[in-house]
């Protein structure tokens, strides 16, 4: 369902905005992991700007899309984590989940347990702010933002709020875990309210579903935000 929702959103954006060249349509992928989304949508012709913190995932990501796509000009991969400030953070890998990782900027432990999984420190990684890329992206046609960064989603959007208040990105997908956001110093309820206050409606089923969720009833899971205007 997730793949189909992304595909439908990008196709609809192109048609409604009369964009003939898919390369002119941008998707921001925060949490590139092993590269399935950049590879798939890049192969379809869309431009994908993907951020991946893990050096290991970054290597595999580049290897994956190079094998699948001969022309990779429309796939831009940045080996950086994304949050609300520039600094160096520890990257922890989920022992039982290939490719799954978590940034912890204030954690000093080599290993710890969280959300039923065991995590081990594997790298130190540089963090960038998405807001720093606004000058480059301000004249781009951004159709979709994917947020899957293990609890840092609220920090990123609070810093890059201009994407909501000024550019009104039509489709935003977000992984949502209350506990993980709280661990990163964010308020999950305020995260949802940030979107609602700026003209978005949210549901679990997809960008074009009208089974909207009341902000106070949002639970953990995959959230689809669609911009309808204030």
ABEGO torsion letter per residue (X at the ends): XAAAAAAAAAAAAAAAAGBABAAABBBBBBGAEAGAAAAAAAAAGBBBBBBBABAAAAAAAAAAAAAABABAAABBBBBBBBBABBBBBBBBBBAABBGBBBBBAABABABBBBGGBBBBBABBBBBBBAAAAAAAAAABBBABBBBBAGGAAAAAAAAAAAAAAAAGBABBBBBBBAAAAAAAGBBAAAAAAAAAAAGBBBBAAEAABABBBBAAABBBEBBBBBBAEX
